[in-house]
Amino acid sequence: MTRINSTPSFPHSDPADAFHSPQSSTHIVPGGQGHAFEVKKGTAFRIVDLHGRQIVDLMAWVLPYPSSLEHLSMSYTRYVLNGEAPPAVGDCLVTNKQEPIFKITADVCHTHDMTFMACNPAFYAGMGLKGHRSCAENIAEAMKPWGMQSYLEATAVDPFNVFQNTPDMSLKDLGSSRPGDFVVFEVLKDAVVAVSSCPYDLHGFGGGKATDVAVVTGLKPQKRDSERGHA
């Protein structure tokens, strides 16, 4: 993992969100690897697909981890959104306490998944690829400093699959994001976030190779009107 204190220039940059704030920092997550980081309520962070067509699994736990027992929940989020997916700008992702943890304040791709699990060792072993890297293992490795001991702890939480086009992949590619596409999350609870640049590289997906993504933290949140017409 590479940390960059000065913010590089990305395509599709959004000047409204103080992207060049001196408090912000950028982490480059290598393709097929994971990264975890803490975020504070009242800040924002951005996930950027640097090369295009790269899915990013995102999980989060409310601090203190693991004693809070509260985590980002896709089933609760689907419920509060009345089944509307993917969430739109202005929508919140919620926890297993049915409380908002993140609000989407900017989204270039508008294509994300809230239904599929993180890929895991058994997923690849079933295809004869024992030992292939997986999102569940990436997240467990990244969360080790916070006390996560097994990838099975990660599989207990379904991820928000950023840039993943399911179940509508009959209409466009499974990974349909473009280079520089991003989504910005306002932080509504202190949390530890873990991401995995998904290592799935089969059947020509993403050009057959997982690629780097960027995580930009320490941004100032911006108020945005909801794309669904409600607050």
C-alpha positions in Angstrom: 0.0 0.0 0.0 1.2 3.5 -0.8 0.2 6.6 1.1 0.3 9.9 -0.6 0.0 13.0 1.6 -0.5 15.4 -1.3 -3.6 14.8 -3.4 -3.0 13.7 -7.0 -5.2 14.9 -9.9 -7.9 12.3 -10.8 -10.2 12.4 -13.8 -13.8 13.5 -13.1 -12.6 15.4 -10.0 -15.4 17.3 -8.2 -14.3 20.8 -7.1 -17.3 21.2 -4.7 -16.0 18.8 -2.0 -12.7 20.4 -0.9 -10.8 17.6 -2.6 -7.5 19.5 -2.1 -8.1 20.1 1.6 -4.8 20.1 3.5 -6.3 17.7 5.9 -7.0 15.1 3.2 -4.7 12.1 2.4 -4.8 9.5 -0.3 -4.0 5.8 0.0 -3.4 3.8 -3.1 -4.8 0.2 -2.6 -2.9 -2.2 -4.9 -5.1 -4.3 -7.2 -6.3 -7.5 -5.4 -5.3 -6.1 -1.9 -7.1 -4.6 1.0 -6.8 -1.5 3.3 -8.5 -0.4 6.5 -8.8 3.1 8.0 -10.7 5.0 10.7 -13.0 7.9 9.8 -14.5 10.5 12.1 -18.1 11.7 12.1 -18.3 15.0 10.2 -15.7 14.1 7.6 -16.0 12.5 4.2 -14.0 10.0 2.2 -13.9 9.1 -1.5 -13.3 5.8 -3.3 -11.8 6.3 -6.8 -11.5 3.7 -9.6 -8.1 4.7 -11.1 -8.1 2.4 -14.1 -11.8 1.5 -14.7 -13.9 -1.6 -14.3 -12.6 -2.4 -10.8 -15.0 -3.5 -8.1 -14.3 -2.4 -4.5 -15.8 -4.3 -1.6 -16.5 -2.0 1.3 -17.3 -3.0 4.9 -17.5 -0.8 8.1 -17.8 -1.2 11.8 -18.8 1.5 14.3 -16.0 2.2 16.8 -15.0 0.9 19.2 -14.4 -2.3 17.3 -15.3 -5.0 18.1 -17.2 -4.2 21.3 -19.8 -1.9 19.6 -21.2 -4.9 17.6 -22.6 -2.4 15.2 -21.7 -2.6 11.5 -22.7 -1.4 8.1 -25.6 -3.6 7.0 -26.8 -4.2 3.4 -30.1 -5.9 4.5 -31.1 -3.0 6.7 -30.1 -0.5 4.0 -32.2 -2.3 1.4 -35.1 -2.1 3.9 -34.8 1.6 4.7 -34.5 2.3 0.9 -37.7 0.3 0.2 -35.7 -2.1 -2.0 -34.5 0.7 -4.3 -30.9 0.0 -5.4 -28.4 1.2 -5.9 -28.6 4.1 -3.4 -28.7 7.5 -4.9 -26.9 10.7 -3.9 -28.5 11.9 -0.7 -29.4 8.3 0.4 -27.9 6.9 3.6 -26.3 3.5 4.2 -27.4 2.2 7.6 -26.1 -0.2 10.3 -27.6 -3.3 12.0 -29.1 -0.8 14.5 -31.0 0.8 11.5 -29.0 4.0 12.1 -27.2 6.0 9.3 -23.5 5.5 9.1 -22.7 7.0 5.7 -24.5 9.4 3.3 -23.6 9.3 -0.4 -22.9 12.9 -1.4 -21.4 12.5 -4.8 -21.4 9.6 -7.3 -20.1 9.5 -10.8 -20.7 5.8 -11.6 -24.2 5.3 -10.1 -23.7 1.6 -10.3 -23.2 -0.4 -7.1 -24.4 -3.7 -5.6 -26.0 -4.5 -2.2 -26.8 -8.2 -2.7 -23.6 -10.2 -3.2 -21.3 -11.5 -0.5 -17.5 -10.9 -0.5 -15.5 -13.5 -2.5 -13.8 -15.9 -0.1 -11.5 -18.9 -0.1 -14.4 -21.4 -0.6 -15.7 -19.4 -3.6 -12.4 -19.9 -5.4 -11.7 -23.4 -4.2 -15.0 -24.5 -5.7 -13.6 -23.4 -9.1 -10.3 -25.3 -8.5 -8.4 -22.1 -7.5 -7.4 -22.9 -4.0 -5.1 -20.2 -2.6 -6.5 -17.4 -4.9 -6.7 -14.1 -3.0 -10.2 -13.1 -1.9 -12.0 -10.0 -0.6 -12.8 -11.7 2.7 -9.2 -12.5 3.3 -8.0 -9.0 2.2 -10.4 -7.3 4.6 -9.4 -9.7 7.5 -5.7 -8.9 6.9 -6.4 -5.2 6.8 -8.5 -5.4 10.0 -5.9 -7.4 11.9 -4.6 -4.2 13.8 -8.2 -3.8 15.1 -8.3 -7.4 16.3 -9.9 -9.3 13.5 -8.5 -12.8 13.6 -10.2 -14.7 10.7 -11.7 -14.0 7.3 -14.9 -15.6 8.7 -15.4 -12.5 10.8 -15.5 -10.5 7.5 -17.9 -12.9 5.8 -20.4 -12.2 8.6 -20.9 -8.7 7.1 -22.2 -8.4 3.5 -20.2 -5.6 1.7 -21.3 -2.6 -0.2 -19.9 -3.5 -3.6 -18.8 -0.2 -5.1 -18.9 -0.1 -8.9 -20.3 -3.6 -9.2 -23.1 -3.9 -11.7 -25.3 -6.7 -10.4 -28.0 -8.0 -11.0 -28.2 -5.9 -14.1 -25.0 -7.2 -15.8 -27.1 -8.3 -18.8 -27.4 -4.5 -19.6 -23.8 -3.6 -19.2 -20.5 -5.1 -17.9 -20.3 -6.5 -14.4 -17.6 -3.9 -13.8 -18.8 -0.8 -15.7 -16.9 2.1 -14.0 -14.6 4.3 -16.0 -11.1 5.4 -15.1 -11.5 8.2 -12.5 -15.1 7.3 -11.5 -15.7 7.9 -7.8 -18.2 7.9 -5.0 -18.1 10.2 -1.9 -19.4 9.2 1.6 -20.2 11.6 4.4 -19.4 10.0 7.7 -22.2 10.0 10.2 -20.6 7.7 12.9 -17.1 7.2 14.0 -16.1 4.0 12.2 -13.3 1.7 10.9 -13.7 1.1 7.2 -12.2 -1.8 5.3 -12.0 -2.0 1.5 -10.8 -4.6 -1.0 -9.8 -4.0 -4.6 -11.6 -7.2 -5.6 -9.1 -9.8 -6.9 -11.7 -11.5 -9.1 -9.8 -11.8 -12.4 -11.6 -14.6 -14.3 -13.4 -14.8 -17.6 -11.7 -11.6 -18.8 -13.4 -9.5 -16.1 -11.7 -6.1 -15.7 -9.2 -7.1 -18.4 -8.2 -10.2 -16.5 -6.3 -8.2 -13.8 -7.3 -6.5 -10.6 -6.1 -2.9 -10.6 -5.3 -0.1 -8.1 -7.9 2.1 -6.4 -7.6 5.2 -4.3 -9.1 6.0 -1.0 -9.1 9.7 -0.1 -9.9 10.6 3.6 -10.2 13.7 5.6 -12.5 15.5 3.2 -15.0 18.1 4.2 -18.6 16.9 3.6 -20.8 18.9 1.2 -24.6 19.2 1.4 -26.2 17.7 -1.7 -29.8 17.4 -2.8 -31.2 13.9 -2.9 -31.6 12.4 -6.4 -34.8 10.7 -5.2 -36.5 13.9 -4.3 -36.4 13.5 -0.6 -34.1 14.6 2.2 
